[in-house]
Amino acid sequence: MRIPHTSWSSRPLTRPFFLPFFALFLSYFFPRGTGSNFCRETSNIRQLMTNSHYSLLHHSLLRQRSISWITGCFEILLPKECLVCGRNLKGHRLCHRCAPQLPQLSSLISCRCARCFCPTPNPSVSPCPTCRLHATIPDSQRFLWTYEGIPRDLIKAMKYRPSITLTRMCGRMLADALPALFTHCHWDLLVPVPSSASTFRERLFHPCYEMARLISQVHKLPIEHALAHDPERKPQAKLHHDARLRNLNHLFNCRNPRRITGTKILLVEDVITTGATISAAADCLLRAGAARVDVVALARTAAWSRFRAKISEIFRETRTYSALPITHNSA
């Protein structure tokens, strides 16, 4: 929703207006990594201030050009550096060492289970034997990389040295790979996994929402903010793997069940660690009446396979996820 045009004097001064000056002030007192961090922050600020969801200045072309001119001068004074490793760059955001390569998705999908996306000796039979024993809560899940090496460094920089530029780069890669990851792309809604309030205060943006916005632009799918965090729960990223499993009950609440009933949903996540977050989110949407919930993420960790049995046991008492019919996929 666009903010109606009013005079500058009548607009309230909000936090995004002061961020460039605050970042400049901090750069003098924290010289270590100043170039990389400050260029990253000014890039984030420019993106936020020109985004229709955060913008106070997008109605004035003059102010937009002023912001571009100021941040451009900062980038000249403080040369561009790789957003992951900090190496000096010329006209790029990532150096060749930190740019992950997309896998050969066609050959990757042909040897994996259609539900859990694990390697299986007989991909034509779906679900795989492990899924029939320990069914996953989402109807299917897909990801681009295993959470290790270069992709891990990229995602860590995106989340913990928060960069909206990296987030949108990952969102574009995810949007381009979506038709190859799923044999069907017929969803009704995109639902991003929300960040907790404390995490949002640190980053000033929601990574999953930013990636979902890029997917929405490419595939013309509406975004629905259907999930809300329980404010009394701690963020999953700050918990140990075992503690995440104890944090599952009522982790999310459904905001508007009427808009969810009977819909096919694509859930957007950044990293699947133990599977606790996507399982709780999918369970919440299915309880609200969703017909199907698929999950797409940037990466999945090796720890997921160790915890899938425990998560399946937790949800087996309330929903029957274990009784899965066996189907034969045509070659």
C-alpha positions as CSV (number, residue, x, y, z in Angstrom):
1,M,0.0,0.0,0.0
2,R,1.5,3.3,-1.1
3,I,1.9,6.2,1.4
4,P,-0.2,9.2,0.3
5,H,1.9,12.2,-0.8
6,T,2.1,14.9,1.9
7,S,4.5,17.7,2.6
8,W,7.9,16.8,4.0
9,S,7.3,18.8,7.1
10,S,4.1,16.8,8.0
11,R,5.8,13.4,7.6
12,P,7.1,11.7,10.8
13,L,10.8,11.1,11.1
14,T,11.2,7.4,11.4
15,R,14.2,5.1,11.8
16,P,15.2,4.6,8.1
17,F,15.7,8.3,7.7
18,F,18.5,8.4,10.3
19,L,20.2,5.1,9.3
20,P,22.8,6.5,6.8
21,F,24.0,9.1,9.3
22,F,24.1,6.6,12.1
23,A,26.1,4.2,9.9
24,L,28.5,7.0,9.0
25,F,29.0,7.8,12.7
26,L,29.7,4.2,13.6
27,S,32.2,3.8,10.8
28,Y,34.6,6.3,12.5
29,F,34.6,4.4,15.7
30,F,34.8,0.9,14.2
31,P,37.4,1.0,11.5
32,R,37.9,-2.8,11.3
33,G,36.0,-3.9,8.2
34,T,34.6,-0.4,7.7
35,G,34.6,-0.6,3.9
36,S,32.7,-3.9,3.6
37,N,30.3,-3.3,6.5
38,F,29.5,0.3,5.6
39,C,29.0,-0.3,1.9
40,R,26.7,-3.2,2.8
41,E,24.7,-1.0,5.2
42,T,24.4,1.9,2.8
43,S,23.2,-0.6,0.1
44,N,20.7,-2.0,2.5
45,I,19.5,1.5,3.4
46,R,19.1,2.6,-0.2
47,Q,17.1,-0.6,-0.9
48,L,14.9,-0.1,2.1
49,M,14.3,3.6,1.4
50,T,13.2,3.0,-2.2
51,N,11.1,-0.1,-1.3
52,S,7.3,0.7,-1.3
53,H,6.9,-1.1,2.0
54,Y,9.4,1.0,3.8
55,S,9.8,4.1,1.8
56,L,9.2,7.7,2.9
57,L,11.0,9.2,-0.1
58,H,9.8,7.2,-3.1
59,H,7.4,9.9,-4.2
60,S,10.2,12.4,-5.0
61,L,12.6,11.6,-7.9
62,L,14.9,14.4,-6.6
63,R,15.3,12.7,-3.2
64,Q,15.8,9.3,-4.8
65,R,18.6,10.7,-6.9
66,S,20.1,12.4,-3.9
67,I,20.2,9.1,-2.0
68,S,21.8,7.4,-5.0
69,W,24.4,10.2,-5.3
70,I,25.3,10.2,-1.6
71,T,25.6,6.4,-1.4
72,G,27.6,6.4,-4.7
73,C,30.1,8.8,-3.2
74,F,30.4,6.6,-0.1
75,E,31.2,3.6,-2.4
76,I,33.9,5.7,-4.2
77,L,35.5,6.7,-0.9
78,L,35.1,3.2,0.5
79,P,35.6,0.8,-2.5
80,K,33.3,-2.1,-3.1
81,E,34.1,-5.4,-1.4
82,C,32.7,-8.9,-1.7
83,L,29.7,-9.1,0.6
84,V,30.9,-12.5,1.9
85,C,34.7,-12.5,2.2
86,G,35.5,-8.7,1.9
87,R,37.9,-8.9,-1.1
88,N,38.1,-5.8,-3.3
89,L,35.8,-5.9,-6.3
90,K,35.0,-3.9,-9.4
91,G,31.4,-3.7,-10.4
92,H,30.4,-7.0,-8.7
93,R,28.7,-8.0,-5.4
94,L,30.5,-11.4,-5.0
95,C,33.9,-12.5,-5.9
96,H,34.4,-15.7,-8.0
97,R,35.4,-17.7,-4.8
98,C,32.2,-16.8,-3.0
99,A,29.6,-17.2,-5.8
100,P,28.0,-20.6,-5.5
101,Q,27.3,-22.7,-8.6
102,L,23.9,-24.0,-9.1
103,P,23.8,-27.9,-9.3
104,Q,22.5,-29.8,-12.4
105,L,18.9,-29.8,-11.2
106,S,17.7,-32.2,-13.9
107,S,20.1,-35.0,-13.0
108,L,19.7,-34.2,-9.3
109,I,15.9,-34.6,-9.3
110,S,16.0,-37.8,-11.3
111,C,17.6,-39.7,-8.5
112,R,15.8,-38.3,-5.5
113,C,12.6,-38.9,-3.6
114,A,9.7,-36.7,-4.7
115,R,8.7,-36.0,-1.1
116,C,11.8,-35.7,1.1
117,F,14.3,-35.0,-1.7
118,C,16.7,-37.6,-0.4
119,P,18.7,-39.9,-2.7
120,T,16.8,-43.1,-3.3
121,P,17.8,-46.3,-5.3
122,N,14.3,-46.4,-7.0
123,P,13.1,-42.8,-7.7
124,S,10.2,-44.1,-9.8
125,V,8.5,-45.3,-6.5
126,S,7.2,-42.4,-4.4
127,P,7.4,-41.9,-1.5
128,C,10.7,-43.6,-0.6
129,P,10.8,-46.3,2.1
130,T,12.1,-43.8,4.7
131,C,9.2,-41.5,4.0
132,R,6.7,-44.4,4.5
133,L,8.3,-45.0,7.8
134,H,8.9,-41.4,9.0
135,A,6.7,-39.2,6.9
136,T,7.6,-35.5,6.5
137,I,5.0,-33.0,7.4
138,P,5.2,-30.9,4.2
139,D,4.0,-32.7,1.1
140,S,7.3,-32.1,-0.6
141,Q,10.5,-30.1,0.0
142,R,13.2,-28.8,-2.4
143,F,16.5,-27.0,-1.9
144,L,19.4,-25.8,-4.1
145,W,22.5,-26.7,-2.0
146,T,23.7,-28.8,0.9
147,Y,24.5,-26.4,3.8
148,E,28.3,-26.6,3.6
149,G,31.2,-24.8,1.9
150,I,30.5,-21.8,-0.3
151,P,26.7,-21.9,0.0
152,R,27.0,-22.0,3.8
153,D,29.3,-18.9,3.8
154,L,26.9,-17.1,1.5
155,I,23.8,-17.8,3.7
156,K,25.6,-16.9,6.9
157,A,26.6,-13.6,5.4
158,M,23.1,-13.0,4.2
159,K,21.5,-13.7,7.7
160,Y,24.1,-12.8,10.3
161,R,25.8,-9.9,8.6
162,P,22.4,-8.9,7.2
163,S,22.5,-7.9,3.6
164,I,19.3,-7.3,1.7
165,T,21.3,-7.3,-1.5
166,L,22.5,-10.9,-0.9
167,T,19.0,-11.9,0.1
168,R,17.5,-10.7,-3.2
169,M,20.3,-12.3,-5.2
170,C,19.4,-15.6,-3.5
171,G,15.7,-15.0,-4.2
172,R,16.4,-14.5,-7.9
173,M,18.3,-17.8,-8.0
174,L,15.5,-19.5,-6.2
175,A,12.9,-18.1,-8.6
176,D,14.8,-19.1,-11.7
177,A,15.3,-22.7,-10.3
178,L,11.7,-23.2,-9.2
179,P,10.4,-24.8,-12.5
180,A,13.2,-27.3,-12.5
181,L,12.8,-28.2,-8.8
182,F,9.1,-28.9,-9.0
183,T,7.3,-30.8,-11.8
184,H,4.3,-28.7,-11.0
185,C,4.2,-25.0,-10.2
186,H,0.5,-24.6,-9.6
187,W,0.2,-23.0,-6.2
188,D,-2.4,-20.5,-5.0
189,L,-0.3,-18.7,-2.4
190,L,3.3,-18.0,-1.4
191,V,3.8,-18.0,2.4
192,P,7.2,-16.9,3.7
193,V,8.4,-18.2,7.1
194,P,8.3,-15.1,9.3
195,S,11.3,-13.9,11.4
196,S,10.9,-13.3,15.1
197,A,10.5,-9.8,16.4
198,S,14.0,-9.7,17.9
199,T,15.5,-11.0,14.7
200,F,13.7,-8.3,12.6
201,R,15.0,-5.6,14.9
202,E,18.5,-6.7,14.2
203,R,18.1,-7.1,10.4
204,L,15.4,-4.5,9.5
205,F,14.0,-6.9,6.9
206,H,12.6,-10.4,6.6
207,P,14.9,-12.7,4.5
208,C,12.2,-15.2,3.6
209,Y,9.8,-12.4,2.6
210,E,12.3,-10.7,0.4
211,M,13.0,-14.1,-1.4
212,A,9.3,-14.7,-1.7
213,R,8.8,-11.3,-3.2
214,L,11.2,-12.1,-6.0
215,I,9.5,-15.5,-6.6
216,S,6.2,-13.6,-6.7
217,Q,7.4,-11.2,-9.3
218,V,8.7,-13.9,-11.6
219,H,5.9,-16.5,-11.2
220,K,3.0,-14.1,-10.5
221,L,2.0,-15.7,-7.2
222,P,0.3,-13.7,-4.4
223,I,2.1,-13.5,-1.1
224,E,0.1,-14.2,2.0
225,H,1.5,-13.4,5.5
226,A,-0.4,-16.4,7.0
227,L,2.0,-17.2,9.8
228,A,2.8,-15.3,13.0
229,H,5.3,-16.2,15.7
230,D,4.3,-16.8,19.2
231,P,5.9,-13.7,20.9
232,E,6.8,-15.8,24.0
233,R,9.0,-18.2,22.0
234,K,12.7,-17.8,21.5
235,P,14.0,-17.7,17.9
236,Q,14.8,-21.1,16.5
237,A,18.2,-20.0,15.2
238,K,19.3,-19.3,18.8
239,L,18.4,-22.7,20.1
240,H,20.4,-26.0,20.1
241,H,19.1,-28.7,17.8
242,D,17.4,-30.7,20.6
243,A,15.9,-27.5,22.1
244,R,14.3,-26.8,18.7
245,L,12.3,-30.0,18.9
246,R,10.9,-29.0,22.4
247,N,10.0,-25.6,20.9
248,L,7.6,-27.0,18.3
249,N,4.2,-26.9,20.0
250,H,2.3,-23.8,18.9
251,L,5.4,-22.2,17.4
252,F,3.2,-20.5,14.8
253,N,-0.3,-19.1,14.7
254,C,-2.4,-18.8,11.5
255,R,-3.5,-15.2,11.0
256,N,-6.4,-15.7,8.6
257,P,-7.6,-19.3,8.3
258,R,-10.3,-18.4,5.8
259,R,-7.8,-17.4,3.2
260,I,-5.9,-20.6,3.7
261,T,-8.7,-23.1,3.4
262,G,-8.5,-25.3,0.3
263,T,-5.4,-23.6,-1.1
264,K,-2.1,-25.1,-2.4
265,I,0.8,-23.3,-0.6
266,L,4.5,-22.9,-1.4
267,L,6.3,-22.2,1.9
268,V,9.6,-20.2,1.5
269,E,12.4,-20.8,3.9
270,D,16.1,-19.9,3.9
271,V,17.8,-23.0,5.5
272,I,16.3,-26.3,6.6
273,T,18.3,-27.2,9.7
274,T,16.5,-29.9,11.7
275,G,13.2,-29.5,9.9
276,A,11.5,-28.3,13.1
277,T,10.5,-24.8,11.7
278,I,9.1,-26.0,8.4
279,S,7.3,-28.9,10.1
280,A,5.6,-26.6,12.6
281,A,4.8,-24.1,9.8
282,A,3.4,-26.8,7.5
283,D,1.4,-28.3,10.4
284,C,-0.1,-24.9,11.2
285,L,-1.2,-24.3,7.6
286,L,-2.6,-27.8,7.2
287,R,-4.6,-27.5,10.4
288,A,-6.0,-24.2,9.0
289,G,-7.3,-26.1,6.0
290,A,-4.6,-25.9,3.4
291,A,-5.0,-28.6,0.7
292,R,-1.2,-29.0,0.2
293,V,2.0,-27.4,1.5
294,D,5.3,-27.6,-0.4
295,V,8.6,-26.1,0.9
296,V,11.4,-24.5,-1.1
297,A,14.7,-23.4,0.6
298,L,18.2,-22.3,-0.3
299,A,19.9,-25.2,1.5
300,R,19.4,-28.1,3.9
301,T,21.8,-29.3,6.5
302,A,23.0,-32.9,7.1
303,A,21.4,-32.7,10.6
304,W,18.0,-32.9,9.0
305,S,18.2,-36.7,8.4
306,R,19.1,-37.3,12.0
307,F,16.0,-35.5,13.4
308,R,13.3,-36.4,10.9
309,A,12.3,-39.5,12.9
310,K,11.9,-37.5,16.1
311,I,9.8,-34.8,14.4
312,S,7.6,-37.4,12.8
313,E,7.0,-39.0,16.2
314,I,6.0,-35.6,17.7
315,F,3.3,-34.9,15.0
316,R,2.1,-38.5,14.7
317,E,0.0,-38.2,17.8
318,T,-2.2,-35.4,16.4
319,R,-2.1,-36.0,12.6
320,T,-1.7,-39.2,10.5
321,Y,1.3,-38.4,8.4
322,S,2.7,-41.9,8.4
323,A,0.1,-43.6,6.2
324,L,1.3,-42.6,2.7
325,P,0.1,-44.3,-0.5
326,I,2.7,-45.7,-2.8
327,T,2.7,-44.3,-6.3
328,H,4.8,-45.1,-9.4
329,N,6.2,-42.2,-11.2
330,S,6.3,-42.4,-15.0
331,A,9.8,-42.2,-16.4
